[in-house]
Amino acid sequence: MAIDLDILTVRIAPQDDPETSFFWASGEDGKLRFKHCQDCGYYSHPPTPRCPRCLSANMQPDPVSGKATVLTYTVNIQQWVPGQAPYIIAIVTMEEQDDLRLTTLLAGVDLEDPNIIGMKVEVRFLARDDVWYPTFVPEGSPA
Amino acid sequence: MSNPERLSFISGIGRSASGRRLGRTAMDLTLDAALEAIADAGLTRDDIDGVATYPGGDAIMSRGFGGPSAVAVQDALRLDINFLYGSGEGSAQLGSIIEASMAIAAGLAKHVLVFRTVTESTMQGIAGRNPAGGMTRAGGFLSQFGAVSATNWFAQVAQLHMHKYGTTKEQLGQIALTCRTNAGVNPRAVYRDPITMDDYLNARMISTPLCLLDCDVPVDGSTAMVVSHVDYAKDAPKPSGFINAVGTAQYGRPSWDQYADMTSMMAQGVAKQMWSRTDLKPADVDVAELYDGFSIITLAWIEALGFCAQGEGGSFIEGGQRIARTGELPINTHGGQLSEGRLHGYGHVYEAVAQLRGEAGERQIPNAEVIVAANGGGPIAGAMLLTKEFSS
């Protein structure tokens, strides 16, 4: 059974920013991308025009595996909009690099699961209004 | 050891009425607090030659957050000043007080009026919280994923702290219970009725593991103080509240979700730097007024300031006796923001000065001579060590 990704009831559009627009459009082809230094190989998020490690300007968005580990999370219960169901917000660490992190949503995870921290997850995109929100599901979840 | 911050002290403190939905304007409240602080310092407005505030500039992070700008208050009081400052960037809320202290040390001013005003209770009542409002700007890549509230951001810190160190919900609850007990003897606190551990554990969940009683309460209110040159201490009616050391450091990524050690906060660097600027030690601290926008922030400050090792905050506050008014490290003697109300860090400094002067009434800690006031959480932080007596 496919996982319902549409758990994002609080709809706040990304800022209109040429530095970051690639990130929100990236999922159109099913791939998650981060700014990637072509000189030293460092990925960085949020995106900036120079590599924060070697200061090279030779940065471009490159696809990553989409695989990550949950660093920490919270189950949001408070209804910021009426009728909203509880949802899991998490910070995940991408497989490619120990400090490449993303705040995101987890779908297909039991809210009471005691083992969410450390869970292996993979990206699935929720498309809304020409934005592809990278959300995550447990690794190996059905497509 | 002599640092420039030792050239200044908090000569006057003042505050407006504070509470839920007062329905008064930010300027109205600010002028009440400012005039009280100036009079308390034994001064008149003609003596004031500087104005500083946080965040200033009519900032609108969320409705009612910003308060009036420093220039608006300058104009309302028709002040001629030599120094002006207002910024949301700096060492959290304390940054405004530290800037005032630095201006005095640099000879730019002698008596700086500093204030912080919030009308979040009234404004949110009129217009709702509007999570979309300022959170996008503050949150970067957070709000788009439904992490619209600071509760969500700090909940993740708390969750990881519990996972990594075995910190329990009951231990965290001691901060809420302690603040409420202290508020019981503070006539100005919004919530004064005692709460039990059962009340805490059964409180409405907001964002796991943080429940309603882990979150501070929005109020309307203004807190003001006058920061003066120590030369004035011999003439001041209440010469106390000397600034012994400040912490302003920002080590690591200033971010809600990219900070290297997500069980701690920017507090770590601030505390390390502050202790490097004084001969005093954590064991010398008589009272700690630690920011409590959320209970987990207070726990992180207890660890960062070295009252216990990192990760041991939970066991340090176990049972609550140690942090009670009768304990070895009384915290948030006014009830903190969890029970007095969210005066946004300035309530903690006001209380610190009141304690040093022996003016804290029923909640007075005997022989309070060294107090640490710490503000901020997540990627913003500032700390200050205040003493009863001047030390060069």
HADDOCK unambig.tbl for C-alpha pairs under 7 A between the chains (distance, minus, plus):
assign (segid A and resid 8 and name CA) (segid B and resid 146 and name CA) 6.42 0.50 0.50
assign (segid A and resid 10 and name CA) (segid B and resid 146 and name CA) 5.57 0.50 0.50
assign (segid A and resid 11 and name CA) (segid B and resid 144 and name CA) 6.82 0.50 0.50
assign (segid A and resid 12 and name CA) (segid B and resid 132 and name CA) 6.31 0.50 0.50
assign (segid A and resid 12 and name CA) (segid B and resid 143 and name CA) 6.51 0.50 0.50
assign (segid A and resid 12 and name CA) (segid B and resid 144 and name CA) 5.06 0.50 0.50
assign (segid A and resid 13 and name CA) (segid B and resid 144 and name CA) 6.20 0.50 0.50
assign (segid A and resid 14 and name CA) (segid B and resid 144 and name CA) 6.25 0.50 0.50
assign (segid A and resid 72 and name CA) (segid B and resid 156 and name CA) 5.67 0.50 0.50
assign (segid A and resid 72 and name CA) (segid B and resid 159 and name CA) 6.60 0.50 0.50
assign (segid A and resid 72 and name CA) (segid B and resid 160 and name CA) 5.61 0.50 0.50
assign (segid A and resid 73 and name CA) (segid B and resid 156 and name CA) 5.07 0.50 0.50
assign (segid A and resid 73 and name CA) (segid B and resid 159 and name CA) 6.77 0.50 0.50
assign (segid A and resid 74 and name CA) (segid B and resid 152 and name CA) 6.63 0.50 0.50
assign (segid A and resid 74 and name CA) (segid B and resid 155 and name CA) 5.97 0.50 0.50
assign (segid A and resid 74 and name CA) (segid B and resid 156 and name CA) 5.48 0.50 0.50
assign (segid A and resid 74 and name CA) (segid B and resid 159 and name CA) 7.00 0.50 0.50
assign (segid A and resid 74 and name CA) (segid B and resid 207 and name CA) 5.99 0.50 0.50
assign (segid A and resid 74 and name CA) (segid B and resid 208 and name CA) 5.23 0.50 0.50
assign (segid A and resid 75 and name CA) (segid B and resid 207 and name CA) 5.44 0.50 0.50
assign (segid A and resid 75 and name CA) (segid B and resid 208 and name CA) 5.20 0.50 0.50
assign (segid A and resid 76 and name CA) (segid B and resid 152 and name CA) 6.80 0.50 0.50
assign (segid A and resid 76 and name CA) (segid B and resid 206 and name CA) 6.37 0.50 0.50
assign (segid A and resid 76 and name CA) (segid B and resid 207 and name CA) 4.22 0.50 0.50
assign (segid A and resid 76 and name CA) (segid B and resid 208 and name CA) 6.52 0.50 0.50
assign (segid A and resid 77 and name CA) (segid B and resid 205 and name CA) 6.41 0.50 0.50
assign (segid A and resid 77 and name CA) (segid B and resid 206 and name CA) 5.19 0.50 0.50
assign (segid A and resid 77 and name CA) (segid B and resid 207 and name CA) 5.41 0.50 0.50
assign (segid A and resid 78 and name CA) (segid B and resid 206 and name CA) 4.79 0.50 0.50
assign (segid A and resid 78 and name CA) (segid B and resid 207 and name CA) 6.63 0.50 0.50
assign (segid A and resid 89 and name CA) (segid B and resid 147 and name CA) 6.61 0.50 0.50
assign (segid A and resid 91 and name CA) (segid B and resid 257 and name CA) 6.96 0.50 0.50
assign (segid A and resid 101 and name CA) (segid B and resid 258 and name CA) 6.64 0.50 0.50
assign (segid A and resid 103 and name CA) (segid B and resid 141 and name CA) 6.95 0.50 0.50
assign (segid A and resid 103 and name CA) (segid B and resid 142 and name CA) 6.04 0.50 0.50
assign (segid A and resid 103 and name CA) (segid B and resid 257 and name CA) 6.79 0.50 0.50
assign (segid A and resid 104 and name CA) (segid B and resid 145 and name CA) 5.49 0.50 0.50
assign (segid A and resid 105 and name CA) (segid B and resid 145 and name CA) 6.12 0.50 0.50
